[in-house]
Amino acid sequence: PEYRNCSSYRPDVRISLRFAPLSAVTITVVTISLEPVAVTIDLPVEASIPVDYIDSDKLRLEAYRKLAEARTDEDLDELREELTDRYGEPPQVFTSLFDIARLRARARDLGITEIVGQGRKLRVGKINPPESVRMRIERIYKGAQYRPLTETYTIPTPFEGSLGSAPMGSDAVLKWTEQLLDDLAWTPKAGAR
């Protein structure tokens, strides 16, 4: 939906008008540049570039930079291919970084600026979903709370495990968060009641 796509960028608008005497009006070109909104993701996952995969600090930092600059799945696929050609198949903790980058891009598309794990809860910030999505989220995620003033959701998570179940692994946390983003992006089908 349009409301989500518009919020994922910060507009920088400059308009210049000059009025000449009586009937002549000069309008200067309107410049609108859009900068992507920064998205913070802090989840309980193991994600890094191990020293035994890329041993040079300089090259490892370059890989982190390229990963941070990737904006699309195509960018991420190209980077993964480049690194695989150069260093071999990436280890799982590095693959998790690619998954986080995909989550970040998805969150940006939804206008979300933060996804932060806080104990047994997840804070999802700067989202203003329609009422139908709010009702759906509260039905699916028991105990979810939306705060309209801060445009923030607080959603209980199963990350830490409970009563005999172990804490979730990195893959499970990432899949759960991806499903949450799918649920936040949900739109009712036209004509459905």
C-alpha positions as a Markdown table, in Angstrom:
| # | Residue | x | y | z |
|---|---|---|---|---|
| 1 | Pro | 0.0 | 0.0 | 0.0 |
| 2 | Glu | 1.1 | 3.5 | -0.7 |
| 3 | Tyr | 1.1 | 4.7 | 2.9 |
| 4 | Arg | 3.9 | 2.3 | 3.7 |
| 5 | Asn | 6.1 | 3.0 | 0.7 |
| 6 | Cys | 6.0 | 6.8 | 1.3 |
| 7 | Ser | 7.1 | 6.5 | 4.9 |
| 8 | Ser | 10.3 | 4.5 | 4.1 |
| 9 | Tyr | 12.0 | 7.6 | 2.8 |
| 10 | Arg | 12.7 | 11.1 | 4.2 |
| 11 | Pro | 11.8 | 13.8 | 1.7 |
| 12 | Asp | 14.1 | 16.7 | 1.2 |
| 13 | Val | 11.9 | 19.2 | -0.6 |
| 14 | Arg | 13.1 | 22.6 | -2.0 |
| 15 | Ile | 10.8 | 25.0 | -3.7 |
| 16 | Ser | 11.7 | 28.4 | -5.0 |
| 17 | Leu | 9.2 | 31.0 | -6.2 |
| 18 | Arg | 9.9 | 34.5 | -7.4 |
| 19 | Phe | 7.2 | 37.0 | -8.2 |
| 20 | Ala | 7.9 | 39.7 | -10.7 |
| 21 | Pro | 5.9 | 42.9 | -11.0 |
| 22 | Leu | 2.2 | 42.6 | -11.9 |
| 23 | Ser | 1.5 | 39.5 | -14.0 |
| 24 | Ala | 4.8 | 37.7 | -14.5 |
| 25 | Val | 5.5 | 34.7 | -12.2 |
| 26 | Thr | 8.7 | 32.7 | -12.3 |
| 27 | Ile | 8.6 | 29.2 | -10.9 |
| 28 | Thr | 11.9 | 27.4 | -10.3 |
| 29 | Val | 12.1 | 23.7 | -10.6 |
| 30 | Val | 11.0 | 21.7 | -7.6 |
| 31 | Thr | 13.6 | 19.3 | -6.4 |
| 32 | Ile | 12.6 | 16.3 | -4.3 |
| 33 | Ser | 15.2 | 13.9 | -3.2 |
| 34 | Leu | 14.3 | 10.9 | -1.1 |
| 35 | Glu | 16.8 | 9.3 | 1.3 |
| 36 | Pro | 16.1 | 5.8 | 2.7 |
| 37 | Val | 15.1 | 5.8 | 6.4 |
| 38 | Ala | 17.6 | 4.1 | 8.7 |
| 39 | Val | 16.4 | 0.8 | 10.2 |
| 40 | Thr | 17.7 | -0.6 | 13.4 |
| 41 | Ile | 17.5 | -4.3 | 13.9 |
| 42 | Asp | 18.6 | -5.8 | 17.3 |
| 43 | Leu | 17.6 | -9.4 | 17.6 |
| 44 | Pro | 19.1 | -12.3 | 19.7 |
| 45 | Val | 20.8 | -13.9 | 16.8 |
| 46 | Glu | 24.4 | -14.9 | 16.1 |
| 47 | Ala | 25.4 | -13.0 | 13.0 |
| 48 | Ser | 28.9 | -11.9 | 12.0 |
| 49 | Ile | 31.7 | -12.4 | 9.5 |
| 50 | Pro | 34.1 | -14.9 | 11.2 |
| 51 | Val | 37.8 | -14.2 | 11.2 |
| 52 | Asp | 38.4 | -17.6 | 9.8 |
| 53 | Tyr | 36.2 | -16.8 | 6.8 |
| 54 | Ile | 37.7 | -13.4 | 6.0 |
| 55 | Asp | 41.0 | -13.0 | 8.0 |
| 56 | Ser | 41.8 | -9.5 | 6.9 |
| 57 | Asp | 40.2 | -6.8 | 9.1 |
| 58 | Lys | 40.1 | -4.4 | 6.2 |
| 59 | Leu | 38.4 | -6.9 | 3.8 |
| 60 | Arg | 36.0 | -7.9 | 6.6 |
| 61 | Leu | 35.0 | -4.3 | 7.2 |
| 62 | Glu | 34.6 | -3.8 | 3.4 |
| 63 | Ala | 32.2 | -6.8 | 3.3 |
| 64 | Tyr | 30.2 | -5.3 | 6.3 |
| 65 | Arg | 30.0 | -2.0 | 4.4 |
| 66 | Lys | 28.8 | -3.6 | 1.2 |
| 67 | Leu | 26.2 | -5.6 | 3.1 |
| 68 | Ala | 25.0 | -2.4 | 4.8 |
| 69 | Glu | 24.7 | -0.6 | 1.4 |
| 70 | Ala | 22.7 | -3.4 | -0.2 |
| 71 | Arg | 19.1 | -2.3 | -0.8 |
| 72 | Thr | 17.6 | -5.1 | -2.8 |
| 73 | Asp | 17.6 | -8.9 | -3.0 |
| 74 | Glu | 19.5 | -8.6 | -6.2 |
| 75 | Asp | 22.2 | -6.6 | -4.4 |
| 76 | Leu | 22.4 | -9.2 | -1.7 |
| 77 | Asp | 22.5 | -12.1 | -4.2 |
| 78 | Glu | 25.4 | -10.4 | -6.1 |
| 79 | Leu | 27.3 | -9.8 | -2.9 |
| 80 | Arg | 26.8 | -13.3 | -1.7 |
| 81 | Glu | 28.0 | -14.6 | -5.1 |
| 82 | Glu | 31.0 | -12.3 | -5.0 |
| 83 | Leu | 32.0 | -13.4 | -1.5 |
| 84 | Thr | 31.4 | -17.1 | -2.3 |
| 85 | Asp | 33.7 | -16.9 | -5.4 |
| 86 | Arg | 36.3 | -15.1 | -3.4 |
| 87 | Tyr | 36.3 | -16.9 | 0.0 |
| 88 | Gly | 34.1 | -20.1 | -0.5 |
| 89 | Glu | 30.7 | -20.9 | 0.9 |
| 90 | Pro | 29.9 | -18.5 | 3.8 |
| 91 | Pro | 29.3 | -20.0 | 7.3 |
| 92 | Gln | 25.9 | -20.0 | 8.9 |
| 93 | Val | 26.6 | -16.9 | 11.1 |
| 94 | Phe | 27.5 | -14.9 | 8.0 |
| 95 | Thr | 24.4 | -16.2 | 6.2 |
| 96 | Ser | 22.4 | -14.8 | 9.1 |
| 97 | Leu | 23.7 | -11.3 | 8.3 |
| 98 | Phe | 22.2 | -11.7 | 4.8 |
| 99 | Asp | 18.9 | -12.7 | 6.4 |
| 100 | Ile | 19.0 | -9.6 | 8.7 |
| 101 | Ala | 19.8 | -7.4 | 5.7 |
| 102 | Arg | 16.6 | -8.8 | 4.0 |
| 103 | Leu | 14.6 | -8.1 | 7.1 |
| 104 | Arg | 16.0 | -4.5 | 7.2 |
| 105 | Ala | 14.9 | -3.9 | 3.5 |
| 106 | Arg | 11.5 | -5.4 | 4.2 |
| 107 | Ala | 11.1 | -3.2 | 7.3 |
| 108 | Arg | 12.2 | -0.1 | 5.4 |
| 109 | Asp | 9.5 | -0.9 | 2.7 |
| 110 | Leu | 6.9 | -1.0 | 5.5 |
| 111 | Gly | 8.2 | 2.3 | 7.0 |
| 112 | Ile | 9.4 | 0.6 | 10.1 |
| 113 | Thr | 12.5 | 2.2 | 11.7 |
| 114 | Glu | 13.3 | -0.3 | 14.4 |
| 115 | Ile | 12.9 | -3.9 | 15.4 |
| 116 | Val | 14.4 | -4.4 | 18.8 |
| 117 | Gly | 14.3 | -7.4 | 21.1 |
| 118 | Gln | 13.9 | -6.5 | 24.8 |
| 119 | Gly | 13.8 | -9.6 | 26.9 |
| 120 | Arg | 10.6 | -11.5 | 26.2 |
| 121 | Lys | 9.2 | -8.7 | 24.0 |
| 122 | Leu | 10.0 | -7.2 | 20.6 |
| 123 | Arg | 9.6 | -3.5 | 20.0 |
| 124 | Val | 8.6 | -2.5 | 16.4 |
| 125 | Gly | 8.8 | 1.2 | 15.9 |
| 126 | Lys | 7.4 | 3.9 | 13.7 |
| 127 | Ile | 4.6 | 2.0 | 12.2 |
| 128 | Asn | 1.0 | 3.2 | 11.8 |
| 129 | Pro | -1.0 | 0.2 | 10.5 |
| 130 | Pro | -4.7 | 0.4 | 9.6 |
| 131 | Glu | -7.2 | -0.7 | 12.2 |
| 132 | Ser | -7.7 | -4.1 | 10.4 |
| 133 | Val | -4.0 | -4.9 | 10.8 |
| 134 | Arg | -4.0 | -3.9 | 14.4 |
| 135 | Met | -6.9 | -6.2 | 15.2 |
| 136 | Arg | -5.3 | -9.0 | 13.3 |
| 137 | Ile | -1.9 | -8.6 | 15.1 |
| 138 | Glu | -3.6 | -8.5 | 18.5 |
| 139 | Arg | -5.5 | -11.8 | 17.6 |
| 140 | Ile | -2.3 | -13.6 | 16.3 |
| 141 | Tyr | 0.2 | -12.3 | 18.9 |
| 142 | Lys | -1.6 | -12.5 | 22.3 |
| 143 | Gly | -0.5 | -9.6 | 24.5 |
| 144 | Ala | 0.6 | -7.4 | 21.6 |
| 145 | Gln | 0.2 | -3.7 | 22.5 |
| 146 | Tyr | 0.1 | -0.8 | 20.0 |
| 147 | Arg | 0.9 | 2.7 | 21.2 |
| 148 | Pro | -0.4 | 5.3 | 18.7 |
| 149 | Leu | 1.4 | 8.3 | 20.2 |
| 150 | Thr | 4.8 | 6.7 | 19.6 |
| 151 | Glu | 3.6 | 4.5 | 16.7 |
| 152 | Thr | 5.2 | 1.5 | 18.4 |
| 153 | Tyr | 4.2 | -2.1 | 18.9 |
| 154 | Thr | 5.3 | -4.2 | 21.8 |
| 155 | Ile | 4.9 | -7.9 | 20.9 |
| 156 | Pro | 5.6 | -10.9 | 23.1 |
| 157 | Thr | 8.1 | -13.3 | 21.6 |
| 158 | Pro | 8.9 | -16.9 | 22.1 |
| 159 | Phe | 12.7 | -16.2 | 21.7 |
| 160 | Glu | 13.7 | -17.2 | 25.3 |
| 161 | Gly | 11.7 | -20.4 | 25.4 |
| 162 | Ser | 9.4 | -21.4 | 28.3 |
| 163 | Leu | 8.6 | -24.3 | 30.6 |
| 164 | Gly | 11.0 | -26.8 | 29.4 |
| 165 | Ser | 11.5 | -25.5 | 25.8 |
| 166 | Ala | 14.9 | -24.2 | 24.9 |
| 167 | Pro | 15.5 | -20.7 | 23.6 |
| 168 | Met | 15.0 | -20.3 | 19.8 |
| 169 | Gly | 18.0 | -20.5 | 17.6 |
| 170 | Ser | 19.1 | -17.7 | 15.2 |
| 171 | Asp | 17.3 | -19.2 | 12.2 |
| 172 | Ala | 14.0 | -19.6 | 14.2 |
| 173 | Val | 14.2 | -16.0 | 15.5 |
| 174 | Leu | 14.8 | -14.7 | 12.0 |
| 175 | Lys | 11.9 | -16.8 | 10.5 |
| 176 | Trp | 9.6 | -15.7 | 13.4 |
| 177 | Thr | 10.5 | -12.0 | 12.7 |
| 178 | Glu | 10.0 | -12.4 | 9.0 |
| 179 | Gln | 6.5 | -13.9 | 9.7 |
| 180 | Leu | 5.7 | -10.9 | 11.9 |
| 181 | Leu | 6.7 | -8.5 | 9.1 |
| 182 | Asp | 4.4 | -10.5 | 6.7 |
| 183 | Asp | 1.6 | -10.1 | 9.3 |
| 184 | Leu | 2.2 | -6.4 | 9.6 |
| 185 | Ala | 2.1 | -6.0 | 5.8 |
| 186 | Trp | -1.2 | -7.9 | 5.5 |
| 187 | Thr | -4.0 | -6.3 | 3.6 |
| 188 | Pro | -7.6 | -7.5 | 3.5 |
| 189 | Lys | -8.7 | -8.9 | 0.2 |
| 190 | Ala | -11.1 | -6.7 | -1.7 |
| 191 | Gly | -14.7 | -7.8 | -1.2 |
| 192 | Ala | -13.9 | -10.1 | 1.7 |
| 193 | Arg | -16.1 | -9.9 | 4.8 |
